[in-house]
Amino acid sequence: MKLAVFALATVVLASLMINDTATAPQVGPGRTELQRHDLSAPGREVVQVRVDIEAGVEYPKHMHPGEEIVYVLEGSLEYRVEGKPAVTLKDGDVLFIPAGTLHSVKNVGSSRGSELATYIVEKRRPLITLVK
């Protein structure tokens, strides 16, 4: 009987763990990883992340180990990309950020802003490196 209870408890615990890992992992405040796949180019992968930024919040300067393609889902987001003037994007706007380029983003709207960030990056490197 004890073995049967142990086996049942193990199955329940395993199913909870499977359900938990099936949800998208967080990769930072307001960042939800949606998918990650190897590319045909050796050592490279594509990662898609939904980034939600509350009104008035700024993500500080950072860079990625590869290219970033931004698609604004909602709101009004101001991007500061090294070497370029600041630009404010709204729903449906896109932005390309070259590999290793310092940039930041601030929600300059009055409600939450969201973007779909697609990264084409080197595998086994941190997706984000914050810079002071």
GITAZI-V570413 format. One record per residue. RES is the residue in one small letter. PSI is psi as a letter, one per 30 degrees, with the letter a starting at -180 (none if undefined). OMEGA is omega in degrees with one decimal (NA if undefined). NEAR is the number of other ideal C-beta (glycine too) atoms within 8 Angstrom. Layout:
# GITAZI-V570413
res: {RES/RES}
psi: {PSI/PSI}
omega: {OMEGA/OMEGA}
near: {NEAR/NEAR}
This chain:
# GITAZI-V570413
res: {m/k/l/a/v/f/a/l/a/t/v/v/l/a/s/l/m/i/n/d/t/a/t/a/p/q/v/g/p/g/r/t/e/l/q/r/h/d/l/s/a/p/g/r/e/v/v/q/v/r/v/d/i/e/a/g/v/e/y/p/k/h/m/h/p/g/e/e/i/v/y/v/l/e/g/s/l/e/y/r/v/e/g/k/p/a/v/t/l/k/d/g/d/v/l/f/i/p/a/g/t/l/h/s/v/k/n/v/g/s/s/r/g/s/e/l/a/t/y/i/v/e/k/r/r/p/l/i/t/l/v/k}
psi: {e/e/e/e/e/e/e/e/e/e/e/e/e/e/e/e/e/e/e/e/f/f/l/k/k/k/g/l/k/g/k/j/k/e/l/k/k/k/l/f/k/k/g/l/l/k/k/k/k/k/k/k/k/l/k/f/k/k/k/l/k/l/l/l/h/a/l/k/j/k/j/k/e/l/a/j/k/k/k/j/k/k/g/l/l/k/k/k/k/l/k/f/l/l/k/k/j/l/k/g/k/k/l/l/k/k/j/g/a/g/l/k/l/k/l/j/k/k/k/j/l/k/l/g/l/k/e/k/j/k/k/none}
omega: {179.4/178.8/179.3/178.2/177.7/179.9/179.2/178.9/178.7/178.8/-180.0/179.2/178.7/-179.9/176.3/179.7/178.2/179.1/179.8/-178.4/179.3/178.0/-176.7/180.0/174.5/176.7/179.1/-179.3/178.0/-177.8/178.6/177.9/-178.1/178.7/179.8/-178.4/172.7/175.8/178.0/175.6/-177.0/176.1/-178.2/176.1/174.7/-179.6/174.7/-176.3/170.1/-179.9/177.7/-175.9/179.3/-179.0/177.2/-177.2/177.6/169.3/-174.7/-179.9/179.3/176.1/-178.3/-179.7/-179.7/-176.9/174.3/174.9/-176.3/171.8/-178.4/-179.9/179.8/175.3/-177.6/-173.4/178.7/179.8/173.8/-178.2/-177.7/176.7/-179.6/175.6/177.8/179.4/177.8/-178.8/179.5/-178.8/175.6/178.5/-179.6/179.8/175.5/178.6/-178.8/179.3/174.7/-177.9/176.6/177.0/175.6/178.5/179.3/174.6/-178.6/178.3/-178.6/177.3/-178.7/174.5/-179.5/175.4/169.0/-180.0/176.6/-177.6/171.7/-165.6/173.1/177.7/175.2/173.0/178.0/-178.9/-177.7/172.0/177.5/-178.5/-180.0/NA}
near: {4/5/6/7/8/8/8/8/8/8/8/8/8/8/8/8/8/8/8/7/6/5/6/6/6/7/9/6/3/8/11/10/12/8/7/7/6/5/8/2/5/3/5/12/10/12/11/12/13/12/12/10/15/8/9/6/9/8/9/7/10/12/11/14/11/10/11/10/12/14/10/15/9/8/14/10/16/12/14/10/11/7/4/6/3/7/9/9/12/9/7/6/8/9/10/8/12/6/8/6/10/9/12/11/13/12/16/7/9/3/7/10/14/12/13/12/11/11/14/10/15/8/8/3/7/5/10/9/8/7/8/3}
